[in-house]
Amino acid sequence: MRGFLEACKNDDEMAATVRAVLGIRQTPAPAAISPPSPHGMPCPSVADITLLMATFYDNPEKGEHAAARFKLTIEAWTEEPSCIRLSDPDFKRTVTLRSAKETRKQIKRLIRLNSITQAYADELTNLLNQINDDVRFGLIGDKFPGTSYYPHQFVLASMDGILVTSIVFSIDGDHMRLEGFVPGDEKGALLSGKAKLQVRHAVEPYRPGWATTEDAA
């Protein structure tokens, strides 16, 4: 018997025959684990963020009062500054900035779709009742698959007419307030198309001139 087992170890064809006779399936090798995608996961905690960039978009073709006219793309990095690749953020999401009135309508729709819980909806409604008309609100979520929103992750954007002036980035009860929106990107080129303004914040020292916030490291 021992010799037979040793033969199986050294002869793949014999081993396969034995497995077939005994009804044994060979366990496949574990698949390689892909690195995390910036989609399909909640935003990192405020304490873990090293760099944060937010780009404001205006699509006037939607109409002055359209609910989906204004959007904000959020990109966050969590590595040490020396390891960061700006082309590879740890988190990237685009949120629609709605008025309080439009957000209340959205919340009712999301409850029907089971995209948020009733408890979270109640918390959001209470918050919306306290914000001014010049503040836009954006829920952070995913569409992979369907659409769902992460509890206690959202953005408040203060507006001056059709332009954003500052944002409050709220993640799981912690907040990061950013001012310093500029019309250019990190290379100094003017933003193009529907992209109008951008703010870049460095929690730790990074490339000189990259950050736009007043308290930039």
C-alpha positions as CSV (number, residue, x, y, z in Angstrom):
1,M,0.0,0.0,0.0
2,R,2.8,2.5,0.9
3,G,4.4,1.8,-2.4
4,F,1.2,2.5,-4.2
5,L,0.7,5.8,-2.4
6,E,4.2,6.8,-3.2
7,A,3.5,6.0,-6.9
8,C,0.5,8.2,-6.8
9,K,2.5,11.1,-5.5
10,N,4.9,10.8,-8.4
11,D,2.5,10.0,-11.2
12,D,-0.1,12.7,-11.8
13,E,-2.1,10.5,-14.2
14,M,-2.3,7.6,-11.7
15,A,-3.4,10.0,-9.0
16,A,-6.1,11.4,-11.2
17,T,-7.4,7.9,-12.0
18,V,-7.5,7.0,-8.3
19,R,-9.4,10.2,-7.5
20,A,-11.9,9.4,-10.3
21,V,-12.5,5.9,-9.0
22,L,-13.0,7.1,-5.4
23,G,-15.1,10.1,-6.4
24,I,-12.6,12.5,-5.0
25,R,-12.4,16.0,-6.6
26,Q,-9.1,17.7,-6.6
27,T,-9.2,20.9,-4.6
28,P,-8.3,23.8,-6.9
29,A,-5.5,26.0,-6.0
30,P,-6.7,29.2,-4.3
31,A,-7.2,32.0,-6.7
32,A,-4.8,34.9,-6.5
33,I,-6.1,37.7,-4.3
34,S,-6.6,40.9,-6.3
35,P,-5.6,44.2,-4.6
36,P,-8.6,46.1,-3.3
37,S,-10.4,48.3,-5.8
38,P,-11.2,51.9,-5.0
39,H,-14.8,50.9,-5.8
40,G,-16.9,48.6,-3.8
41,M,-15.8,49.6,-0.3
42,P,-16.6,52.4,2.1
43,C,-14.4,55.5,2.4
44,P,-11.4,55.2,4.7
45,S,-11.7,56.8,8.1
46,V,-10.7,60.5,8.4
47,A,-7.8,59.4,10.7
48,D,-6.4,57.1,7.9
49,I,-6.5,59.7,5.1
50,T,-3.1,61.1,4.0
51,L,-4.3,63.1,0.9
52,L,-7.7,64.1,-0.2
53,M,-8.8,65.7,-3.5
54,A,-12.2,66.8,-4.5
55,T,-13.2,68.0,-7.9
56,F,-16.4,70.0,-8.4
57,Y,-18.4,69.6,-11.6
58,D,-21.2,71.7,-13.0
59,N,-23.4,70.5,-15.8
60,P,-25.6,73.5,-16.8
61,E,-27.3,71.5,-19.5
62,K,-29.2,69.8,-16.7
63,G,-30.9,73.1,-16.0
64,E,-30.6,75.7,-13.2
65,H,-32.7,73.7,-10.7
66,A,-31.9,70.2,-11.8
67,A,-31.3,67.8,-9.0
68,A,-28.2,66.2,-10.7
69,R,-26.5,69.4,-12.0
70,F,-23.7,69.5,-9.5
71,K,-21.3,66.6,-8.7
72,L,-18.2,66.1,-6.6
73,T,-15.5,63.5,-7.3
74,I,-13.7,62.5,-4.1
75,E,-10.3,60.8,-4.2
76,A,-8.5,59.7,-1.1
77,W,-5.1,58.1,-0.4
78,T,-4.0,56.4,2.8
79,E,-0.3,55.4,2.3
80,E,2.7,57.2,3.5
81,P,3.4,60.3,1.2
82,S,6.5,58.7,-0.2
83,C,4.5,55.6,-1.4
84,I,1.5,57.5,-2.9
85,R,0.7,57.3,-6.6
86,L,-1.8,60.0,-7.5
87,S,-3.1,57.8,-10.4
88,D,-4.0,55.0,-7.9
89,P,-6.2,56.4,-5.1
90,D,-7.4,54.0,-2.3
91,F,-10.9,55.5,-2.6
92,K,-12.7,57.2,-5.5
93,R,-16.3,58.1,-5.7
94,T,-18.5,60.7,-7.5
95,V,-21.5,62.0,-5.5
96,T,-24.4,64.2,-6.7
97,L,-24.8,67.4,-4.7
98,R,-28.5,68.0,-4.1
99,S,-30.5,70.6,-2.3
100,A,-32.1,69.7,1.0
101,K,-35.4,69.5,-0.7
102,E,-34.2,67.2,-3.4
103,T,-32.3,65.0,-0.9
104,R,-35.5,64.5,1.1
105,K,-37.1,63.2,-2.1
106,Q,-34.1,61.0,-2.7
107,I,-34.2,59.5,0.8
108,K,-37.8,58.5,0.4
109,R,-36.9,56.7,-2.9
110,L,-33.9,55.0,-1.3
111,I,-36.0,53.6,1.5
112,R,-38.4,52.1,-1.0
113,L,-35.4,50.5,-2.8
114,N,-33.8,49.3,0.5
115,S,-30.7,51.3,-0.3
116,I,-30.6,52.8,3.1
117,T,-32.1,51.9,6.5
118,Q,-35.0,53.7,8.1
119,A,-32.8,54.6,11.0
120,Y,-30.2,56.2,8.8
121,A,-33.0,58.0,6.8
122,D,-34.3,59.5,10.1
123,E,-30.8,60.8,11.0
124,L,-30.4,62.3,7.6
125,T,-33.8,64.0,7.6
126,N,-33.0,65.5,11.0
127,L,-29.7,66.9,9.6
128,L,-31.3,68.2,6.5
129,N,-33.8,70.2,8.6
130,Q,-30.8,72.1,10.1
131,I,-28.9,73.1,7.0
132,N,-29.2,76.4,5.0
133,D,-30.5,76.7,1.5
134,D,-27.0,77.4,0.1
135,V,-25.7,74.0,1.3
136,R,-25.8,71.0,-1.0
137,F,-25.8,67.4,0.3
138,G,-24.2,64.3,-1.2
139,L,-24.5,60.7,-0.1
140,I,-21.5,58.4,-0.5
141,G,-22.3,55.0,-1.9
142,D,-21.7,52.4,-4.5
143,K,-23.4,50.9,-7.6
144,F,-21.6,47.6,-7.7
145,P,-24.2,46.0,-8.0
146,G,-27.3,48.1,-7.6
147,T,-27.1,51.2,-5.6
148,S,-26.4,51.3,-1.8
149,Y,-25.2,54.0,0.5
150,Y,-22.8,53.7,3.4
151,P,-24.3,54.8,6.7
152,H,-22.8,58.0,8.1
153,Q,-20.7,58.8,5.0
154,F,-21.7,62.0,3.2
155,V,-20.6,65.4,2.0
156,L,-21.9,68.9,2.8
157,A,-21.0,71.6,0.2
158,S,-21.4,75.3,0.8
159,M,-22.3,77.1,-2.4
160,D,-22.0,80.7,-3.6
161,G,-24.4,80.7,-6.5
162,I,-23.3,77.9,-8.8
163,L,-19.8,77.5,-7.3
164,V,-18.7,75.5,-4.3
165,T,-16.7,77.4,-1.6
166,S,-16.1,74.7,1.0
167,I,-17.0,71.1,1.9
168,V,-17.4,69.1,5.0
169,F,-16.4,65.6,4.5
170,S,-18.2,63.4,7.2
171,I,-17.1,59.8,7.7
172,D,-18.5,57.7,10.5
173,G,-19.0,60.7,12.8
174,D,-15.6,62.3,12.1
175,H,-15.3,65.5,10.0
176,M,-12.9,67.2,7.7
177,R,-13.7,70.7,6.5
178,L,-11.9,71.9,3.4
179,E,-11.6,75.4,1.8
180,G,-9.3,76.5,-0.9
181,F,-11.0,75.5,-4.1
182,V,-9.1,76.6,-7.2
183,P,-9.8,76.4,-11.0
184,G,-6.6,74.5,-11.8
185,D,-5.3,71.0,-11.3
186,E,-2.1,69.9,-9.5
187,K,0.0,70.7,-12.6
188,G,-1.3,74.2,-12.8
189,A,-3.5,73.7,-15.9
190,L,-7.0,75.1,-15.9
191,L,-9.7,72.4,-15.4
192,S,-11.6,71.7,-18.5
193,G,-15.1,70.6,-19.5
194,K,-17.6,70.3,-16.7
195,A,-14.9,70.3,-14.1
196,K,-14.8,73.8,-12.5
197,L,-13.0,73.8,-9.2
198,Q,-10.7,71.5,-7.2
199,V,-9.4,71.4,-3.6
200,R,-6.4,69.3,-2.6
201,H,-5.5,68.6,1.0
202,A,-2.4,67.0,2.5
203,V,-2.6,65.8,6.1
204,E,1.2,65.1,6.0
205,P,3.9,66.9,4.1
206,Y,3.7,66.2,0.4
207,R,4.9,67.7,-2.9
208,P,5.4,71.5,-2.6
209,G,2.5,73.3,-4.1
210,W,0.3,70.3,-4.4
211,A,-2.2,71.2,-1.7
212,T,-4.5,74.1,-2.0
213,T,-5.9,74.3,1.5
214,E,-4.8,77.1,3.8
215,D,-3.5,74.7,6.5
216,A,-1.8,72.6,3.8
217,A,1.1,70.6,5.2
